Amino acid sequence: MAIINTETQMGRSMWSDPIDAAGYSLRWNFGNIHAGINPTAGVCPTGSKPHGDTRWDEAQQKYVPYTTCFQAYRSALDGMTAMLKIVAGTGREDTRRALQSGDATAIAHAMAVHKYYDAHAEPVYAKQIEAGAKIIADKLGKAAAVARGGPPSSSSAAGAIVAGVALVAAIGGAVWAAKGG
């Protein structure tokens, strides 16, 4: 869930996206997941929508903005499921082990290996995962289960992951309902 905080600020970065006639919205794209195609004349296929992002430009040594098609989902559960499949699904055993370890540095490295984000930012990403885990732990009144170098021995990374999923689903549902969803 710390990854979701890093990628989309727990979904807040896309909350303003309306639900379209087919029932899709970017508001449930918790992982900043691209649809793998660029918009044609600003239009994306059904199930995806154009949205801005940034990528690292090696030549300029800075992040540059661009627009691409982002995957849209019909529910928070669909978006969460897609994110978890991409981060820790088939072929991502190393990422699952890193998530279970509670080591933010190992998590960031495993995700970089699978090109989940710009690998040059690995130390920054690890720090953001650690900070996100602390935010979640504070909200749950628990010790952080993820930290760079591994969690304190008294915490349970697996328990924090499950609790984090429940927290994001609860937050997503409450915000959606409050916005008239």
HELIX and SHEET records of a PDB file:
HELIX    1   1 ALA A    2  THR A    8  1                                   7    
HELIX    2   2 ARG A   12  MET A   14  5                                   3    
HELIX    3   3 LEU A   26  TRP A   28  5                                   3    
HELIX    4   4 ALA A   76  ALA A   88  1                                  13    
HELIX    5   5 GLU A   93  SER A  101  1                                   9    
HELIX    6   6 ALA A  104  VAL A  113  1                                  10    
HELIX    7   7 ALA A  119  ALA A  121  5                                   3    
HELIX    8   8 GLU A  122  LEU A  140  1                                  19    
HELIX    9   9 ALA A  157  ALA A  178  1                                  22    
SHEET    1   A 2 SER A  48  ASP A  57  0                                        
SHEET    2   A 2 LYS A  62  GLN A  71 -1                                        
END                                                                             
